[in-house]
Amino acid sequence: MKYLDGDTTLGNFPVIWVVARLLAATGPTSRSALVETLRPPAVVESEGKRGAFTASLAVAERLGLLKEDDDEEKVWSLGPQLERKGGGTGPQFSDADQFRNLCRAAFFARELKDLEEGDGPSDVAVGLAWLTSRNPRESLAKSWDDGPNEELQRFNLLERSVLNGTQWGHFRRWAIDLGFATESKDRLHVDVEPVVASSVREMKPGRVTARTFVDKVAKAIPVLDRGVIADYVETQLEVPRGLGDAVAGHVLYHSIRRLEARKMVELERGADAKGTVAFATQGGSVAIDAVTVLEATGVN
């Protein structure tokens, strides 16, 4: 799937959030009524011009966040991914971070479905797998010609992920909207701590081996080390993650250390050799034996 090219290029999750909140409040609504309500023109494009509104509806429908009835009125309503979350009454619709978590889960659910059906991951997913394989201490230029172009070209990923400067701008927006990066001045910073924190909150509190912990995170965020999309990009597209003999890399280790500082998890070293995970770090590796989840609300 090419999210960065074609009808979905201008799709973005803030627009989807606006539409979803409206539909949660009003129920099924025709496209014409949505257009009438969602002003100014920055959200809804002028007649005959496809923009962020149309692209965002297309993305939302593909991910199961919204759905369009098959009739002449083009009536839109909440899709299955949102209906199962309280049909618009839950806090996910009033809190931007929680809605982001829903969108990210829907995005990866669709990616996994496509993989099961024999299709490869989307250009955005491939880009995220590449992004999360990098050292988080090494930021990227926001300018396409100041590094990203050369790096993606070196890994032969231009055709499979981000092809040019225009798509690079769109990919940066996706990475930020899905919670994988932040921007400051002229740099893009890989930062998956919020994503990993969201995954940890869905876990059952208690102690597990480090390998079990990493597998749970990778199942929820499959572009990270040991995730199925990360594995696809490494094995099928031959893009190394630079782990060596380690199981997981810089980004995940850096994130869980920050969660440890926030008292969300407790890391154990030297306590349980079975299930130990070696994390690749700059100049070596660090072994973690077990992780105790302290702050969580889930049952997984």
C-alpha positions as CSV (number, residue, x, y, z in Angstrom):
1,M,0.0,0.0,0.0
2,K,1.3,3.4,-1.0
3,Y,0.1,5.9,1.6
4,L,2.7,8.5,0.5
5,D,1.6,8.5,-3.1
6,G,-1.9,8.9,-4.7
7,D,-5.2,9.6,-3.1
8,T,-4.1,9.1,0.5
9,T,-1.0,11.4,0.4
10,L,-2.6,14.2,2.3
11,G,-4.3,12.0,4.9
12,N,-3.6,12.9,8.5
13,F,-4.9,11.7,11.9
14,P,-5.9,15.1,13.4
15,V,-8.5,15.4,10.6
16,I,-9.7,11.9,11.3
17,W,-10.0,12.8,15.0
18,V,-12.1,15.8,14.2
19,V,-14.4,13.7,12.0
20,A,-14.6,10.9,14.4
21,R,-15.6,13.2,17.3
22,L,-18.3,14.7,15.2
23,L,-19.7,11.3,14.2
24,A,-19.5,10.1,17.8
25,A,-21.7,13.1,18.8
26,T,-24.1,13.1,15.9
27,G,-24.2,9.5,14.6
28,P,-24.1,8.6,10.9
29,T,-23.8,11.8,8.8
30,S,-23.7,12.4,5.1
31,R,-20.6,13.6,3.5
32,S,-22.3,16.9,2.5
33,A,-23.3,17.5,6.1
34,L,-19.7,16.8,7.2
35,V,-18.4,19.3,4.6
36,E,-20.9,21.9,5.8
37,T,-19.9,21.5,9.4
38,L,-16.2,21.1,9.1
39,R,-15.0,24.5,8.2
40,P,-12.6,26.3,7.4
41,P,-11.4,25.3,4.0
42,A,-8.1,24.2,5.5
43,V,-9.9,21.1,6.6
44,V,-12.4,20.7,3.8
45,E,-11.1,21.3,0.3
46,S,-12.9,23.3,-2.3
47,E,-15.2,21.6,-4.8
48,G,-13.2,19.6,-7.3
49,K,-10.0,19.7,-5.3
50,R,-8.9,16.6,-3.4
51,G,-7.1,17.5,-0.2
52,A,-6.7,16.5,3.4
53,F,-10.4,15.8,4.1
54,T,-10.9,13.4,1.2
55,A,-7.5,11.7,1.8
56,S,-8.1,11.4,5.5
57,L,-11.5,9.7,5.0
58,A,-9.8,7.3,2.6
59,V,-7.1,6.4,5.2
60,A,-9.7,6.1,8.0
61,E,-11.9,3.8,5.9
62,R,-8.9,1.6,5.0
63,L,-7.9,1.3,8.7
64,G,-11.5,0.6,9.8
65,L,-11.7,3.8,11.8
66,L,-14.6,5.1,9.8
67,K,-16.9,3.5,7.2
68,E,-19.0,4.8,4.3
69,D,-22.4,3.3,3.6
70,D,-22.8,2.2,0.0
71,D,-25.5,4.5,-1.2
72,E,-25.9,7.7,-3.0
73,E,-26.0,9.9,0.1
74,K,-22.4,8.7,1.1
75,V,-23.3,8.5,4.8
76,W,-20.3,8.2,7.1
77,S,-20.2,6.6,10.6
78,L,-17.7,5.1,13.0
79,G,-15.9,2.0,11.8
80,P,-15.4,-1.3,13.6
81,Q,-12.1,-0.2,15.2
82,L,-13.9,2.7,16.9
83,E,-17.3,1.1,17.5
84,R,-15.7,-1.5,19.7
85,K,-14.2,1.3,21.8
86,G,-17.5,2.4,23.3
87,G,-19.0,3.8,20.1
88,G,-17.7,7.3,20.8
89,T,-18.4,7.6,24.5
90,G,-15.0,6.6,25.8
91,P,-12.1,8.9,26.7
92,Q,-10.3,7.9,23.5
93,F,-12.5,10.5,21.7
94,S,-11.7,13.4,24.0
95,D,-8.0,12.8,24.5
96,A,-5.7,13.2,21.6
97,D,-3.0,10.8,22.9
98,Q,-5.6,8.0,23.5
99,F,-7.0,8.6,20.0
100,R,-3.5,8.4,18.6
101,N,-3.1,5.0,20.3
102,L,-6.3,3.8,18.6
103,C,-5.1,5.0,15.2
104,R,-1.8,3.3,15.7
105,A,-3.4,0.0,16.7
106,A,-5.7,0.2,13.7
107,F,-2.8,1.0,11.4
108,F,-0.8,-2.1,12.5
109,A,-3.9,-4.3,12.5
110,R,-4.3,-3.5,8.8
111,E,-0.6,-4.0,8.2
112,L,-0.7,-7.5,9.7
113,K,-3.8,-8.4,7.8
114,D,-2.1,-7.4,4.5
115,L,1.0,-9.5,5.5
116,E,-1.3,-12.5,6.2
117,E,-2.9,-12.1,2.8
118,G,0.5,-12.1,1.1
119,D,1.0,-8.4,0.5
120,G,4.1,-6.6,1.8
121,P,4.0,-3.8,4.4
122,S,3.0,-0.3,3.3
123,D,5.6,2.4,2.5
124,V,4.9,4.0,5.8
125,A,5.5,0.8,7.8
126,V,8.7,0.1,5.9
127,G,9.8,3.6,6.7
128,L,9.0,3.2,10.4
129,A,10.9,-0.1,10.5
130,W,13.9,1.7,9.1
131,L,13.5,4.7,11.4
132,T,13.3,2.5,14.5
133,S,16.5,0.6,13.5
134,R,18.5,3.8,13.8
135,N,20.4,5.0,16.9
136,P,17.9,7.3,18.7
137,R,20.8,9.7,19.6
138,E,21.4,10.4,15.9
139,S,18.7,12.7,14.7
140,L,17.7,13.1,11.0
141,A,17.6,16.3,9.0
142,K,14.1,17.5,8.1
143,S,15.6,18.5,4.8
144,W,15.4,15.5,2.3
145,D,18.7,16.4,0.7
146,D,20.7,16.7,3.9
147,G,20.9,13.0,4.8
148,P,17.6,11.0,4.5
149,N,17.8,10.8,0.7
150,E,21.3,9.3,0.8
151,E,20.5,6.9,3.7
152,L,17.4,5.5,2.2
153,Q,19.2,5.2,-1.2
154,R,22.0,3.3,0.5
155,F,19.5,0.7,1.8
156,N,17.6,0.5,-1.5
157,L,14.4,1.7,0.2
158,L,13.5,4.6,-2.1
159,E,11.0,2.5,-4.1
160,R,9.6,0.7,-1.0
161,S,9.2,3.6,1.4
162,V,10.1,7.3,0.9
163,L,10.9,8.2,-2.7
164,N,11.5,12.0,-2.7
165,G,11.4,15.2,-0.8
166,T,7.6,15.6,-1.0
167,Q,7.0,12.1,0.3
168,W,9.6,12.7,3.0
169,G,7.5,15.6,4.3
170,H,4.4,13.3,4.4
171,F,6.3,10.5,6.0
172,R,7.5,12.8,8.8
173,R,3.9,13.7,9.5
174,W,2.9,10.1,9.7
175,A,5.8,9.2,12.0
176,I,4.9,12.1,14.3
177,D,1.1,11.4,14.2
178,L,1.7,7.7,15.0
179,G,4.0,8.6,17.9
180,F,7.4,7.5,16.6
181,A,9.1,10.8,16.2
182,T,9.3,14.5,17.3
183,E,10.6,17.5,15.5
184,S,12.7,20.5,16.7
185,K,13.9,23.3,14.5
186,D,15.5,21.5,11.5
187,R,15.8,18.0,13.0
188,L,13.6,14.9,13.2
189,H,14.2,12.8,16.4
190,V,13.2,9.2,16.7
191,D,11.3,8.8,20.0
192,V,9.2,5.7,20.6
193,E,8.9,6.1,24.4
194,P,5.2,7.2,24.2
195,V,4.5,4.1,22.0
196,V,6.3,1.7,24.3
197,A,4.6,3.3,27.3
198,S,1.2,2.8,25.7
199,S,2.1,-0.9,25.1
200,V,3.3,-1.3,28.7
201,R,0.0,0.1,30.1
202,E,-1.8,-2.7,28.3
203,M,0.2,-5.4,30.0
204,K,-0.6,-7.2,33.3
205,P,1.4,-5.9,36.2
206,G,4.1,-8.2,37.4
207,R,7.5,-9.7,36.6
208,V,8.3,-11.4,33.3
209,T,11.5,-12.5,31.5
210,A,13.0,-9.8,29.4
211,R,12.4,-11.9,26.3
212,T,8.7,-12.2,27.1
213,F,8.5,-8.4,27.7
214,V,10.2,-7.7,24.3
215,D,8.0,-10.1,22.5
216,K,4.9,-8.4,24.0
217,V,6.1,-5.0,22.9
218,A,7.0,-6.3,19.4
219,K,3.6,-7.8,19.0
220,A,1.9,-4.5,19.7
221,I,4.5,-2.5,17.7
222,P,5.7,-4.8,14.9
223,V,8.1,-2.3,13.4
224,L,10.4,-2.6,16.5
225,D,13.0,-5.3,16.9
226,R,11.6,-8.9,16.8
227,G,8.4,-7.5,15.3
228,V,7.0,-9.1,12.1
229,I,7.3,-6.0,10.0
230,A,10.9,-5.3,11.2
231,D,11.7,-8.9,10.4
232,Y,10.2,-8.6,6.9
233,V,12.2,-5.5,6.2
234,E,15.4,-7.1,7.4
235,T,15.0,-10.5,5.7
236,Q,13.0,-9.7,2.6
237,L,14.3,-6.2,1.8
238,E,17.7,-7.0,3.2
239,V,17.9,-3.9,5.5
240,P,20.1,-4.8,8.5
241,R,19.0,-3.6,11.9
242,G,22.6,-3.6,13.2
243,L,21.9,-5.9,16.2
244,G,24.8,-8.2,15.8
245,D,24.4,-11.0,18.4
246,A,21.9,-8.9,20.3
247,V,18.1,-9.5,20.4
248,A,17.0,-5.9,20.4
249,G,18.5,-2.5,19.7
250,H,19.2,1.1,20.7
251,V,15.7,2.4,20.3
252,L,13.9,-0.1,22.6
253,Y,16.6,-0.1,25.2
254,H,16.7,3.7,25.3
255,S,12.9,3.7,25.7
256,I,12.6,1.2,28.5
257,R,15.4,2.9,30.4
258,R,13.3,6.1,30.3
259,L,10.3,4.1,31.4
260,E,12.4,2.8,34.3
261,A,13.2,6.4,35.3
262,R,9.4,7.1,35.2
263,K,8.8,4.1,37.6
264,M,6.7,2.3,35.0
265,V,9.0,-0.7,34.8
266,E,11.8,-2.2,36.9
267,L,14.7,-3.8,35.1
268,E,16.6,-6.7,36.6
269,R,20.2,-7.8,35.7
270,G,21.9,-11.0,36.8
271,A,18.8,-12.5,38.3
272,D,17.4,-14.9,35.7
273,A,19.6,-16.1,32.9
274,K,16.7,-17.9,31.2
275,G,14.9,-15.3,29.0
276,T,17.7,-12.8,29.1
277,V,17.8,-10.2,26.3
278,A,21.0,-8.6,25.0
279,F,20.2,-5.1,23.9
280,A,22.6,-3.6,21.3
281,T,24.0,-0.2,22.5
282,Q,26.6,2.1,21.1
283,G,29.9,0.2,21.3
284,G,28.5,-3.0,22.9
285,S,25.5,-4.6,24.5
286,V,23.6,-4.7,27.8
287,A,21.9,-7.8,29.1
288,I,18.5,-7.5,30.9
289,D,17.2,-10.6,32.6
290,A,13.7,-9.6,33.6
291,V,11.2,-6.7,33.6
292,T,8.7,-6.0,36.3
293,V,5.7,-4.0,35.0
294,L,4.7,-1.5,37.7
295,E,2.3,0.8,36.0
296,A,-0.3,-1.0,33.9
297,T,-4.0,-1.4,33.5
298,G,-4.3,-4.3,31.0
299,V,-4.5,-8.0,31.2
300,N,-2.1,-9.1,28.4
